[in-house]
Amino acid sequence: MKLKTNINFLEKYIALSVIDIEYKRITKKLEEYDLMADVDDQRFHHFFS
């Protein structure tokens, strides 16, 4: 029973760690990507092509 509890704890800990790492990677990419500039660029091409 104790081994099962430890495995469940370890599984949750690893899952949370992976989620945290992925969140940080995605957040960093979004900070680098200027969404408003992309939208303005698309709008420009749509109306002036």
URSULVEN-V805315 format. One record per pair of residues at least 12 apart in sequence whose ideal C-beta (glycine too) atoms are under 10 Angstrom apart, sorted by the first residue. I is the first residue (numbers start at 1). J is the second residue. D is the distance in whole Angstrom. If there is no record, write none. Layout:
# URSULVEN-V805315
<<I	J	D> <I	J	D>>
This chain:
# URSULVEN-V805315
none
